[in-house]
Structures are given as C-alpha cells and as structure tokens.
Amino acid sequence: MSDILVLSGNIVDVVGKRIYQGELHIQNGVIADIKEVNTDEQHYLIPGFVDAHIHVESSMLIPSEFARLAVVHGTVGTVSDPHEIANVVGIEGVRYMIDNGKKVPFKFNFGAPSCVPATDFETAGAAIDADQIKELMSWKDIRYLSEIMNFPGVLAKDEQVLLKIKAAQDAGKVVDGHAPGLMGEDARKYIEAGISTDHECFTKEEALDKLKYGMKIIIREGSAAKNFEALIELMEDHSDKIMFCSDDKHPNELAVGHINLLAQRAVAKGFDPITVLRSCSYNPVKHYSLDIGLLQKGDFADVVVVKDLKDFGVNETYIDGELVAQNGSTLIESVSERTINQFNCEPIEETAIEVNAEGGTIKVIEAFDGQLITNAGEATAKSVDGKIVSDTEEDVLKMVVVNRYGKAQPAIAFVKNFGLKKGAIASTVAHDCHNIIAVGVDDQDIITAINLLIRCKGGVSLVSDSEQSVLELPVGGLMSNIDGYKIADEYEALDNKSKELGSQLSAPYMTLSFMALLVIPKLKLSDRGLFDGETFQFTSVFV
C-alpha cells in the first residue's frame, strides 16, 4: 500500500453543488476517502480544469510540452482533435500525438479527425476515409469523433460523412460539430444526424438556436477566435449545456494562462463559481466520459488547489495524486521525442507570385481581429509595370499560399486589415492542410519569408529590411519538440516584431493561419486559388 496524501481546505463539490470544509485522502492515485472536518486552510480544492476542444498542435508544442505549461494553470486534461498533424501525415500523426502524450502525467483525450482533408479544394498531405475512422474508433485511446466541419456533406447526406458518424455511434462515442452560422432547419438536420456540440457560434442568437435542438455549446476563447463576450450570457439559463475551450492557443498565451482565465472572467461577470466550475470540469467529463476525477470518493485524484474562487490563482495541481505544478512552476520534466514531417517543395522565385493586371478592381479578403470569419470586399488594384502589387496606403496586401507537398504554382490573393507597412510574415501553420501561407508588402520579402520556411521544412518566419527570423517547427511543420517555455519566448518575440512591421492585429500569425481555412466563410485562399466559402467554389481575384 502506498502512503496516504491528505489535502485539506474548502472542497468544491461540483457534483453535489456545494462547498464544505474537509479532507481528501488520496491513495494509489484515487480519492480513497473524504472527511468533512473543520480546517484552518483558507484555500479551495477544485476539480482540475478541462479544455473541451483544442488542437494541441496550435500551441506549436508537442503534447508532452503542452502539458508542462498547461498544468501550471490548473489544467489536468483536454479534449484534443489531432486534426492538424493528421492533415500532414495521416493516422501516423494521430498515433504520434497519443504516444507522446502518454509520456507525461496529463490526461489528453484524443479524437479521430473526421475531415482530413477538410475539403476537396486544397492539397493535404494525407486523407482519412470512413474505413480508417472505423479503425480509429476501435482504439481505446480515441475518445470521440472530432469536429464534423463538412456540414454541407451532412446536410447532403454524403455517404462518407454519414459512415464516419455511424462508426462513432457504433463504438458508443460522441460526435463533435463545427457549423459556423448554421441555424434553423439546417441546424436541426445537422444536429439530428448525431452531432452533439459546436464551438463555432459567434452570436448568442446562433447558439440559442442550436441549444433549442439539443446541442451543447462550447464557448471558445483562443488566440485568434474570441467568442466569450458574445456567448457568456448563455450561462444564465443553459449552464448545464455549456463548456469552455481555447480551440487554438499559441505558446506565449498558454504560458500566461488557460481555462483558469475563463473561469476568472465568468465569475467576474457575476456567475456562481460552482456553476462556472461545472462548465470547466463536470460538463466535459460527463459529456465525453473522461477518466478525470471530480473530487468524489473513488475518483481519480485530479485536484487543483487555488487561493480563492475569484482569481483562481493556482497553488498546486495534482493529476492522479501526483503533484505536477506548484506555485507557478511546472514539475513535469521534458521528454526527448522524435520528429515526423512531410515536406516536398523547393524554393521559389519572385516571378512565381506575379499577378498580371487583368482588371482594375480586385476581390479582397477582409480579415477581422479575433474572428475566423472574413468578409468579401473589393478594392482598386494597384498596378506597377502591368503587375498587381500590395498597396500599403489602402492596407491591401498580397497573400500567397504554396503547396508544400509537391511542386505546384503558388496561389495568390489580396487581404485587408493586416496593416503591415514593411516586410512580410509567413507560416506553415495554415489551417487546415498546412501549406505555406505568407503576406507582405512586396514580392521580394514575401518570397524570402516563404523560402526561409522551405529550407527548414516548417515554422514561422519574418522578414524586414533589417532582419530575417525563423522559428523552426520540425514536427509536421506545426510543432517543436524542445522546451515549451523557450518556444513561447521565441514566438512572443516574433509576434512582437510582426506588430513592429505595422500590424494592429492582436495575433497576426494566428490570424494568418486561418486565412486558408476554407470551411469558414466568406473568402479564403487555398493552395489552389481564391475560394468563396458561401458558394463553396473557386472565384477569380478580379471582379
């Protein structure tokens, strides 16, 4: 028998919806006994935070490093869609994430990526069909079917999409959704197909419409998409159907905080701390049937000690009774991990991204800070020597996507609201197929930023008149396998430099990464051309 660990304080019982003074007696990783006794301890014992939907890859860290940072903020588990790495290397990437995550004391709950590739209008490094989904569903480490982004396929009763949903249902596993803007009869049909959640609502009205049909809403607050303020009022009447997630969280922001910050903000809005903590733990644990404890006798000892139920300052984090973080420091050691990747393109030249002036008016992707959606605008083309170029005065910049999986002509479009006055930035984090995406003020800088990434086979880069910088991401061009705090610092430096180039966006690289996400309307750019997300067709750059 192992020694008994006793934690005392104000115990927050999210199951019984009460707070009482007592002791948790922990043995062999579980809560062996709970005693209601008076204690002098003023702190609170709460269930660990759960991120109800996240792509770990977007932290630019492999799972083991993600865990090192997340536990400091009281996160003990995630519901993780390995969709990003799967688009690069397929099922091998899913196995990579699972195996690496098991090397640290943290509760990753991976899903089977349902949309690889997300659409047929872009080039990915792999494809996962219904038969492979059925195979994944047989893995005990696969907990659910990840977000069904192809909602038109659900509505059209596409055979492959329905077979994937059936594979999950036959395995007794839930199905996640992704249907931005879908409402009314179409929302009802989508939900009745067996899809249980959505994290893409950006208005309260949309969320209420989906709640009406029985869907659960995950309030997202990530590095690019921020829907907390628009949706938090749902907690008043629908708290039993609300969860919290970050979806995509860059490393520098993960180093600062995680779901604990959303709990803090929700309580500041006047919501009851127990209600808020249920959304951060109880609701996802029950919905996804997670092996994460809720401070009940016999539960896994996943406990967070916080100073109060207002700021949620974390003193200690325990996972299965093991102390993994204390007073702002992680106690999880880094692990050595191999890399996997797929990168098969060569450096390109300036002539490859020239745009002949075929008309005086061009279509423009209008980006929005804090949103994945874009608008479809128009602008007068700036022409130099018969070529369309970036127009910094009007903030209409050239954007380029290069197929990284094989030799192909780059795709070019124009984007507004990036605000760069000089230089260029580029990334191989480009949802969902993770080709190379770049934006800049002139062709030479754009090409230089792209070629920096081609030479190192993945990462994020920045070019200005005084420097060329690159943060290498050797795991799929998405993640680093070195110390997460080092990557957070390096990314923070690049992010700040991109703002020094003139960008007013809160997260320029994250926003850039979503300019290729075709399943979110209105205009986006794939490696094959400018894409209209409302008609689901390619469209010309010229009006």
Secondary structure, 3 states (H helix, E strand, C coil): CCCCEEEEEEEEECCCCEEEEEEEEEECCEEEEEECCCCCCCCEEEECEEEEEECHHHHCECHHHHHHHHHHHCEEEEEECCHHHHHHHCHHHHHHHHHHHCCCCCEEEEEECCCCCCCCCCCCCCCCCHHHHHHHHCCCCEEEEEEECCHHHHHCCCHHHHHHHHHHHHCCCCEEECCCCCCHHHHHHHHHCCCCEECCCCCHHHHHHHHHCCCEEEEEECCCCECHHHHHHHHHHHHHHEEEECECCCHHHHCCCCHHHHHHHHHHCCCCHHHHHHHHHHHHHHHHCCCCCCCCCCCECCEEEECCCCCCCEEEEEECCEEEEECCEECCCCCCCCCCCCCCCCCCCHHHHCCECCCCEEEEEEECCCCCCEEEEEEECEEECCEEECECCCCEEEEEEECCCCCCCCEEEEEECCCCCCCEEEECCCCCCCCEEEEECCHHHHHHHHHHHHHHCCEEEEECCCCEEEEECCECCCEECCCHHHHHHHHHHHHHHHHHCCCCCCCHHHHHHCCCCCCCCCEEEECCEEEECCCCEECCCEC
